[in-house]
Amino acid sequence: QHVLAVSLFSWVIHYILLVSISAILMAILNSHSRFAVPALAPLAFSVTTILSIFLFSSQLDVFSMAVGVIAGGILQIILMLPAYRRVGYQLGISFRFRQNKELRQVLRLWFPVVLTASISAINEQIAVFFASSMAPGSQTAMSNALLFWQLPFGIFSASITTVLFPRMARQIAMEQKLELKETVLYGLRMLVYLLVPSAIVLMLLGHEMIAVALQRGAFRPEHTDLAAQVLWAYSLGLFTVGASRFLQRFFYARHDYRTPLFSGILVVVLDVGLSVLFI
C-alpha cells in the first residue's frame, strides 16, 4: 500500500500547478462578483474524475483516478478562461518582477497567510498521527467522519465566505463602516441558520448516513459505530469552525494577517494539548 501510494502521488502531485492556476482565476472572477463559473468548475473536475474511474479502472486500476485528476484540473482552467477574458484579463507568464510593485506587495502579504495555512495543515497531520497510534480503524474513522462533516461545511460555509469576502474588502477600502458591520453580522447570521441545523442533523442521523453510504463489503457495523462517534464530536464544532474561517477573511480584508496567525497557533496548542490529555 505504501509503494502504491507513493507511485500514485508521483502522478497526482502535478495537479498542484493546475489547481493553483484555477485558484487564481477563481479569486479574480470572485473579486468581480462572478460566482457561477468558478462554482461550476470544481463540479466539472469531480465529474471528470468519476468518469475516468468508471471508464478506465479496469485497465489502469487506481491510476484511473490520477488520469481523472489531471484531466479535471485542465478542464477547470479551460472552463474559466472565457469568463476570465471577458472581465479584461489575459493569462500568460511574466518575469518582470521589479516593474510590478503590486506583485511585491502581494508577496509581502502572502507570507503570513502561508504561515496560517501551514499551521492548519500541520494540525491536520498531527491529528492523523494521533489517530494512527490508536485502535485499528481510528484513522479511517476520522477520515470518514470528516467526509460527512465537510459536506455542509463546504456547501454553506465556503459559499457564504466566498461571496462576502470581496464585498467586505470593497467596504473596507471605501471606509463604509456601517455597511461592513452589517455584512459581517449577515454572514454570521447565515452561518448560524445553516450550520447549526446541519450540525444537529449530523449528530442525530450521522450513524444512519454513514451506514447507508459506506457499510458494505469490508466496512462492518463496528466501523460505522466508530465513524459515527467521531462525526458526533466533530459536529459540535461545525458552526465555530465556519465562523472562524469567515472572520479570518474579515481580518484579511482589513490587511490584518497577525490575528488569524496567532489564533491559528492558539488552536494548534489547544488541540494538541487536549488530544494528549484525553488520549
C-alpha positions as CSV (number, residue, x, y, z in Angstrom):
1,Q,0.0,0.0,0.0
2,H,2.9,2.4,0.8
3,V,4.6,1.7,-2.6
4,L,1.2,2.1,-4.4
5,A,0.5,5.4,-2.6
6,V,4.0,6.8,-3.5
7,S,3.5,5.8,-7.1
8,L,0.1,7.4,-7.3
9,F,1.3,10.5,-5.6
10,S,4.0,11.0,-8.2
11,W,1.3,11.4,-10.7
12,V,-1.3,13.3,-8.7
13,I,1.3,15.9,-7.5
14,H,1.2,17.6,-10.9
15,Y,-2.3,18.7,-10.1
16,I,-0.8,21.3,-7.7
17,L,0.1,23.5,-10.7
18,L,-3.3,23.2,-12.3
19,V,-5.3,23.8,-9.1
20,S,-3.1,26.8,-8.3
21,I,-3.9,28.4,-11.7
22,S,-7.6,27.6,-11.1
23,A,-7.4,29.2,-7.7
24,I,-6.1,32.5,-9.2
25,L,-8.8,32.5,-11.9
26,M,-11.4,31.8,-9.3
27,A,-10.2,34.6,-7.0
28,I,-10.1,37.1,-9.8
29,L,-13.6,36.2,-11.0
30,N,-15.0,36.3,-7.5
31,S,-13.4,39.8,-6.9
32,H,-15.5,40.9,-9.9
33,S,-18.6,39.3,-8.4
34,R,-18.6,36.4,-10.9
35,F,-19.5,33.4,-8.9
36,A,-21.4,31.0,-11.2
37,V,-18.5,29.8,-13.4
38,P,-16.0,29.4,-10.5
39,A,-18.6,27.4,-8.7
40,L,-19.2,25.1,-11.7
41,A,-15.6,24.5,-12.5
42,P,-14.9,22.2,-9.4
43,L,-18.1,20.3,-10.4
44,A,-16.6,19.6,-13.8
45,F,-13.4,18.4,-12.1
46,S,-15.4,16.0,-9.9
47,V,-17.4,14.6,-12.9
48,T,-14.2,14.2,-14.9
49,T,-12.6,12.2,-12.1
50,I,-15.6,10.0,-11.6
51,L,-15.9,9.3,-15.3
52,S,-12.2,8.4,-15.5
53,I,-12.5,5.9,-12.7
54,F,-15.7,4.5,-14.3
55,L,-14.1,4.2,-17.8
56,F,-10.5,3.3,-17.1
57,S,-10.4,1.4,-13.8
58,S,-10.4,-2.0,-15.5
59,Q,-7.3,-1.1,-17.4
60,L,-5.5,1.3,-15.0
61,D,-6.9,0.3,-11.6
62,V,-6.4,3.1,-9.1
63,F,-4.3,5.1,-11.5
64,S,-7.5,5.9,-13.4
65,M,-8.1,8.4,-10.6
66,A,-4.8,10.1,-11.5
67,V,-5.9,10.4,-15.1
68,G,-9.2,12.0,-13.9
69,V,-7.5,14.4,-11.6
70,I,-5.1,15.7,-14.2
71,A,-7.8,15.9,-16.9
72,G,-10.2,17.5,-14.5
73,G,-7.6,20.1,-13.5
74,I,-7.1,21.1,-17.1
75,L,-10.8,21.3,-17.7
76,Q,-11.3,23.6,-14.7
77,I,-8.9,26.1,-16.3
78,I,-10.5,25.8,-19.8
79,L,-14.0,26.4,-18.4
80,M,-13.0,29.6,-16.6
81,L,-10.8,31.2,-19.3
82,P,-13.6,32.7,-21.3
83,A,-15.1,34.5,-18.3
84,Y,-11.6,35.5,-17.2
85,R,-11.0,37.2,-20.6
86,R,-14.4,38.9,-20.6
87,V,-13.5,40.8,-17.4
88,G,-10.4,42.1,-19.1
89,Y,-7.5,39.8,-18.3
90,Q,-5.1,37.7,-20.2
91,L,-3.3,34.6,-19.0
92,G,0.4,34.5,-19.6
93,I,3.8,34.2,-18.0
94,S,5.9,37.2,-17.0
95,F,9.2,37.5,-15.2
96,R,9.1,41.3,-14.8
97,F,9.1,41.3,-11.0
98,R,10.8,44.6,-10.4
99,Q,8.4,46.6,-12.6
100,N,5.3,45.2,-10.8
101,K,5.0,46.8,-7.4
102,E,1.6,45.2,-6.8
103,L,3.2,41.8,-7.1
104,R,5.8,42.7,-4.5
105,Q,3.0,43.9,-2.2
106,V,1.1,40.7,-2.6
107,L,4.2,38.6,-1.8
108,R,4.8,40.6,1.4
109,L,1.2,39.9,2.4
110,W,1.4,36.3,1.2
111,F,3.9,35.2,3.8
112,P,1.8,35.4,7.0
113,V,-1.1,33.8,5.0
114,V,1.1,30.9,4.1
115,L,2.1,30.5,7.8
116,T,-1.5,30.4,8.9
117,A,-2.4,27.9,6.2
118,S,0.7,25.8,7.1
119,I,-0.4,25.7,10.8
120,S,-3.8,24.3,9.8
121,A,-2.1,21.7,7.6
122,I,0.3,20.7,10.4
123,N,-2.6,20.4,12.8
124,E,-4.3,18.0,10.4
125,Q,-1.2,15.9,10.2
126,I,-0.8,15.8,14.0
127,A,-4.4,14.6,14.2
128,V,-3.6,11.8,11.7
129,F,-0.6,10.9,13.7
130,F,-2.6,10.6,16.9
131,A,-5.3,8.5,15.2
132,S,-2.7,6.2,13.7
133,S,-1.5,5.3,17.2
134,M,-4.9,4.3,18.5
135,A,-7.1,1.3,17.9
136,P,-7.2,-0.2,14.3
137,G,-9.6,1.7,12.2
138,S,-9.3,5.0,14.1
139,Q,-7.6,6.9,11.3
140,T,-10.2,5.7,8.7
141,A,-13.0,6.6,11.1
142,M,-11.6,10.1,11.3
143,S,-11.3,10.4,7.6
144,N,-14.8,9.1,7.0
145,A,-16.2,11.5,9.7
146,L,-14.5,14.4,8.0
147,L,-16.0,13.4,4.7
148,F,-19.6,13.8,6.0
149,W,-18.7,16.8,8.2
150,Q,-17.2,18.7,5.1
151,L,-20.4,18.3,3.1
152,P,-22.4,21.0,4.9
153,F,-19.3,22.9,5.7
154,G,-18.3,23.1,2.0
155,I,-21.7,23.9,0.8
156,F,-22.7,26.6,3.3
157,S,-19.6,28.0,5.0
158,A,-17.4,28.1,1.9
159,S,-20.1,29.6,-0.3
160,I,-21.0,32.4,2.2
161,T,-17.4,33.3,2.8
162,T,-16.6,33.3,-0.9
163,V,-19.4,35.6,-1.8
164,L,-19.0,38.1,1.1
165,F,-15.2,38.3,1.1
166,P,-15.0,40.6,-1.9
167,R,-17.8,42.7,-0.5
168,M,-16.0,43.2,2.8
169,A,-12.8,44.1,1.0
170,R,-14.6,46.8,-1.0
171,Q,-16.4,48.2,2.0
172,I,-13.1,48.4,4.0
173,A,-11.4,50.1,1.0
174,M,-14.2,52.6,0.8
175,E,-14.4,53.1,4.6
176,Q,-18.0,52.0,4.7
177,K,-18.0,51.0,8.4
178,L,-21.8,50.7,8.8
179,E,-22.2,48.6,5.7
180,L,-19.2,46.5,6.7
181,K,-20.7,45.8,10.1
182,E,-24.0,44.7,8.5
183,T,-22.1,42.4,6.1
184,V,-20.2,40.7,8.9
185,L,-23.4,40.3,11.0
186,Y,-25.3,39.0,8.0
187,G,-22.6,36.4,7.3
188,L,-22.6,35.2,10.9
189,R,-26.4,35.0,11.0
190,M,-26.4,32.9,7.8
191,L,-23.8,30.6,9.3
192,V,-26.0,30.2,12.4
193,Y,-29.1,29.5,10.3
194,L,-27.4,26.9,8.1
195,L,-24.6,25.3,10.1
196,V,-26.4,24.8,13.5
197,P,-29.3,22.8,12.0
198,S,-26.7,20.9,9.8
199,A,-24.8,20.0,13.0
200,I,-27.9,18.8,14.7
201,V,-28.8,16.6,11.7
202,L,-25.3,15.1,11.6
203,M,-25.4,14.4,15.4
204,L,-28.8,12.7,15.2
205,L,-28.6,10.9,11.8
206,G,-24.9,10.6,11.3
207,H,-24.8,6.9,12.1
208,E,-27.6,6.2,9.6
209,M,-25.9,8.3,6.9
210,I,-22.6,6.5,7.3
211,A,-24.2,3.1,7.3
212,V,-26.2,3.8,4.1
213,A,-23.2,5.3,2.3
214,L,-20.3,3.1,3.4
215,Q,-21.4,0.0,5.3
216,R,-20.8,-2.8,2.8
217,G,-18.1,-5.3,2.0
218,A,-15.2,-4.9,4.4
219,F,-16.8,-1.9,6.1
220,R,-18.6,-3.5,9.1
221,P,-21.2,-2.2,11.6
222,E,-18.4,-1.6,14.2
223,H,-16.7,0.7,11.7
224,T,-19.9,2.6,11.2
225,D,-20.2,3.0,15.0
226,L,-16.7,4.3,15.4
227,A,-17.0,6.8,12.5
228,A,-20.4,8.0,13.8
229,Q,-18.9,8.7,17.2
230,V,-16.2,10.8,15.7
231,L,-18.7,12.6,13.5
232,W,-20.9,13.4,16.5
233,A,-17.9,15.1,18.2
234,Y,-16.8,17.0,15.1
235,S,-20.4,18.3,14.6
236,L,-20.1,20.2,17.8
237,G,-17.5,22.5,16.1
238,L,-19.3,22.9,12.7
239,F,-20.5,26.4,13.3
240,T,-17.5,27.6,15.2
241,V,-15.1,26.4,12.5
242,G,-17.3,28.0,9.9
243,A,-17.4,31.3,11.8
244,S,-13.7,31.3,12.4
245,R,-13.0,30.8,8.7
246,F,-15.4,33.7,7.8
247,L,-13.8,36.0,10.4
248,Q,-10.4,35.1,9.1
249,R,-11.4,36.5,5.7
250,F,-12.7,39.6,7.5
251,F,-9.3,40.2,9.0
252,Y,-7.6,39.5,5.7
253,A,-9.9,42.1,4.1
254,R,-8.6,44.6,6.7
255,H,-5.0,43.6,5.9
256,D,-4.7,42.2,9.4
257,Y,-2.8,39.0,9.0
258,R,-1.4,38.7,12.5
259,T,-4.7,38.0,14.2
260,P,-5.5,34.8,12.2
261,L,-1.9,33.7,12.5
262,F,-1.9,33.9,16.3
263,S,-5.4,32.4,16.6
264,G,-4.2,29.5,14.5
265,I,-1.2,28.9,16.7
266,L,-3.5,29.0,19.8
267,V,-5.8,26.5,18.2
268,V,-3.0,24.1,17.5
269,V,-1.6,24.4,21.0
270,L,-5.1,23.7,22.5
271,D,-5.8,20.9,20.0
272,V,-2.5,19.0,20.7
273,G,-2.7,19.6,24.4
274,L,-6.2,18.4,24.7
275,S,-5.5,15.4,22.4
276,V,-2.6,14.3,24.6
277,L,-4.7,14.8,27.7
278,F,-7.7,12.8,26.6
279,I,-5.9,10.0,24.8
